[in-house]
Structures are given as C-alpha cells and as structure tokens.
C-alpha cells in the first residue's frame, strides 16, 4: 500500500489546478512551489481541522476533517486524505487548532493556494 508521501510524489507533476497569472514565468513559478513544498515535507502524522466557509462538498461547516500531514510551514499544513485520495490545506499556528476553508486538489495546487 502506498504511503502519503508516495502519493504526494506520484501527484507532484499535476499542475492542472495551480493558478498561474498572466505574464508569469510558469516553469519558474512551478519549480519554486515544488521546491518550497519539498523543503516543508515532514514525517507524516495525523491532523484534524474544523471546516470553515466556504467549506467542502461533503463536509458541513463546523465539522472536522482528518488527514495525514505531509508538509507544514508557517501555519500552513498540507494533508492527504487516503479515503478520498486528495490533498487538502489546513491553516493555523498549532496542529491541535486548525481550520480548513475548502481548498483541496493536487499537492502543488494546495501548496500554492
């Protein structure tokens, strides 16, 4: 069975949901996002967040979401949800008090949000 880090590595080339502004050097921007994400990788551990507006399609605002943290930096947490095979963004200064505003998708898409 693949680990959360294995899945992250397998999905790293997916840039379909990364916003790239007009006039930006896309290749350089994507390299910088990946470099930043790889620098923030951690030993995976469970995290939980409270859904806030605008929320997730399957989770009501106020409910909790569980994920496996694969990277974090400066109050920004990238989690993987194996049951849904998706990456999610959580925010907060402490891993016991995180919020989730409905950002999910590819690892680079989430990390650049």
C-alpha positions in Angstrom: 0.0 0.0 0.0 1.3 3.4 -0.9 2.1 5.9 1.8 1.0 9.5 1.9 4.5 10.6 0.8 4.4 8.0 -2.1 1.1 9.5 -3.2 2.4 13.0 -2.9 5.4 12.1 -5.1 3.1 10.4 -7.7 0.9 13.5 -7.9 3.7 16.2 -7.9 3.6 16.6 -11.7 -0.1 17.6 -11.6 -0.2 21.3 -12.1 -3.8 21.5 -13.5 -5.2 23.4 -10.5 -2.2 25.8 -9.9 -3.1 29.4 -10.7 -0.5 31.0 -13.0 -1.0 34.7 -13.6 -0.7 36.4 -16.9 2.9 37.2 -17.7 4.3 34.9 -15.1 7.2 32.5 -15.9 5.2 29.3 -15.4 8.1 26.9 -15.3 10.0 29.0 -12.8 6.9 29.5 -10.6 6.1 25.8 -10.6 9.7 24.9 -9.7 9.6 27.4 -6.8 6.3 25.9 -5.5 7.7 22.4 -5.7 10.9 23.4 -4.0 9.1 25.1 -1.2 6.8 22.1 -0.7 9.7 19.7 -0.7 11.5 21.8 1.9 8.5 21.7 4.1 8.0 17.9 3.9 7.7 16.1 7.3 7.3 12.6 8.7 3.6 12.0 8.2 1.3 12.3 11.2 -2.5 12.7 11.7 -4.0 16.1 11.8 -7.6 17.4 12.2 -9.2 20.7 11.2 -12.6 22.3 11.5 -14.3 23.1 8.2 -14.9 26.8 7.8 -16.5 28.8 5.0 -16.7 28.1 2.1 -16.3 24.5 3.2 -16.0 21.2 1.4 -18.6 19.5 -0.7 -19.1 16.5 1.6 -18.4 18.3 5.0 -20.6 20.8 6.6 -19.1 24.0 8.1 -18.2 23.2 11.7 -17.5 19.5 11.1 -14.0 18.1 11.4 -11.8 16.7 8.7 -9.0 14.2 9.3 -5.9 14.0 7.1 -2.3 12.8 7.2 0.1 15.8 7.4 2.8 15.5 4.8 4.2 19.1 4.9 3.9 22.2 7.1 5.4 25.6 7.3 4.4 28.9 9.0 0.9 27.9 9.9 0.2 26.2 6.6 -0.4 22.4 6.6 -0.7 20.0 3.7 -2.7 16.9 4.4 -3.6 13.8 2.5 -7.0 12.1 2.8 -6.5 8.5 1.7 -10.2 7.6 1.6 -10.8 10.4 -0.8 -7.4 10.3 -2.5 -7.0 14.0 -2.2 -4.8 16.6 -0.7 -6.2 19.4 1.5 -5.0 22.7 3.0 -5.3 23.4 6.7 -4.3 26.7 8.4 -3.4 27.5 12.0 -0.4 28.1 14.2 -0.9 24.9 16.3 -1.7 21.4 14.9 -4.4 21.0 17.6 -6.3 24.1 16.4 -6.5 24.1 12.6 -9.1 25.4 10.1 -9.9 24.1 6.7 -11.5 26.5 4.2 -12.3 24.1 1.4 -9.0 24.0 -0.5 -8.3 20.6 -2.0 -6.7 19.2 -5.1 -3.2 18.4 -6.2 -0.2 18.9 -3.9 1.1 21.8 -5.8 -2.4 23.3 -6.2 -2.9 23.2 -2.5 0.6 24.4 -1.6 0.2 27.4 -3.9 -3.3 28.4 -2.6 
